[in-house]
C-alpha cells in the first residue's frame, strides 16, 4: 500500500466522529475466494480494506447499501457471499444481482 493511501486512510479515521467510526466498522463483505494479498479498494466513493476473505469499510459510508456499490466492489475482488452489516445484511436476491446473476 502506498504511503499516500495509508495517510488518506489515517486522516479519515482521525477526522471522523466516533459514531461514524462505529458505524463504518460494521460494513463488511465476505469473499467467496481469498485474495492473494491484502488490498485497499475504492468502490464508488467508499474505501475498503480487503484481506484474505473479508473486506471492511474503512471510510465514511456513501451509498454503501446500494446494489451498484456492491457490484463495483465485486468486480474488483470476485464473488461475495455476504454484504452489509450484521443488523442489515443484503437480501439473498440482491446479493445474487450484485454477483451478476439474476437469481433464476
Residue pairs with C-beta under 8 A, 6 or more apart in sequence:
1 38
1 40
5 40
8 47
9 40
9 47
9 49
9 58
9 59
12 47
12 58
12 59
12 60
13 21
13 58
16 24
16 60
20 60
23 61
24 57
24 58
24 59
24 60
24 61
25 56
25 57
26 85
26 86
26 87
27 56
27 57
27 61
27 64
27 84
27 85
28 54
28 55
28 56
28 57
28 82
28 83
28 84
28 85
29 48
29 50
29 54
29 55
29 70
29 73
29 77
29 80
29 82
29 83
30 53
30 54
30 80
30 81
30 82
30 83
31 50
31 52
31 53
31 54
31 55
31 77
31 78
31 79
31 80
31 81
32 53
32 78
32 79
32 80
32 81
33 53
33 78
33 79
34 52
34 53
35 50
35 51
35 52
35 53
35 77
38 49
38 50
38 51
38 52
39 49
39 50
39 51
39 77
40 47
40 48
40 49
40 50
40 58
41 47
41 48
41 49
41 50
41 55
41 73
41 76
41 77
42 48
43 69
43 72
43 73
43 76
44 62
44 63
44 66
44 68
44 69
44 72
45 59
45 62
45 63
46 57
46 59
46 61
46 62
46 63
46 64
46 69
46 73
47 57
47 58
47 59
48 55
48 56
48 57
48 58
48 73
49 55
49 56
49 58
50 56
50 77
55 73
55 77
57 64
63 69
65 84
65 88
65 90
67 94
67 97
67 98
70 80
70 83
70 90
70 94
70 95
70 98
71 97
71 98
71 100
73 80
73 83
74 80
74 98
74 99
74 100
79 99
80 95
80 98
80 99
81 95
82 89
82 90
82 95
83 89
83 90
83 95
83 98
84 90
90 98
92 103
93 103
96 102
96 103
97 103
